[in-house]
Amino acid sequence: MSADDSTDKVHNGKNVSILLGFGRLDSGGSAEERVMIRYGNQQIRREYPSYADAAKAACSWVNGGKDKIDPSKLVLYKGKLGSGKGKIVGIGRMTEAKVVVPLVRLDVDDTNNAIHFNAVQFSDSSKLAAVLRPTIKMDQPARKELYADYLKGIGERSAQFLWDWWRTGIPPT
């Protein structure tokens, strides 16, 4: 990596190196995607104007490194916590130990992440929270109801269907 590929920022009195470029810790972003870095696990947070835009960004993130997923090997991922517990919330890959590791999952919380896609890059395990901007200012009951509706829409789908839908922003026919 050259010196042009990173920049140092000061956060809480500490120097923090930020790698620039797609799939890295990006300190910039267009008006459509504002970025915040969560300093503990280096998760990037970006806001998107719609479900489709956030979903496409999450899938792009997964394949943003040198290694790409094989969509035929994707499996459904069931939520472990909260209102998504036990329900299909995303897609992942099966490890040799028969554990499903999520790659893209739809989540909701009470923070500024509101309804968002969590994505894990296949190559380096870096993380993205692709936030649905319109859900940030929603009151909690309305947000949870919308999240439940989203889960109903994905509950009876295959992993490959979800990948194609989220990757393109258009549900397959």
Stockholm file with secondary structure:
# STOCKHOLM 1.0

chainA/1-173         MSADDSTDKVHNGKNVSILLGFGRLDSGGSAEERVMIRYGNQQIRREYPSYADAAKAACSWVNGGKDKIDPSKLVLYKGKLGSGKGKIVGIGRMTEAKVVVPLVRLDVDDTNNAIHFNAVQFSDSSKLAAVLRPTIKMDQPARKELYADYLKGIGERSAQFLWDWWRTGIPPT
#=GR chainA/1-173 SS CCGGGEEEEEETTEEEEEECSTTSCCSCCCTTCCEEEETTTTEEEEEESSHHHHHHHHHHHHTSSSCCCCGGGEEEEEBCSGGGBTSEEEEEEECTTSCEEEEEEEEECSSTTCEEEEEECTTTCCEEEEEEGGGTTSCHHHHHHHHHHHHHHHTTCCHHHHHHHHHHSSCCC
#=GC SS_cons         CCGGGEEEEEETTEEEEEECSTTSCCSCCCTTCCEEEETTTTEEEEEESSHHHHHHHHHHHHTSSSCCCCGGGEEEEEBCSGGGBTSEEEEEEECTTSCEEEEEEEEECSSTTCEEEEEECTTTCCEEEEEEGGGTTSCHHHHHHHHHHHHHHHTTCCHHHHHHHHHHSSCCC
//
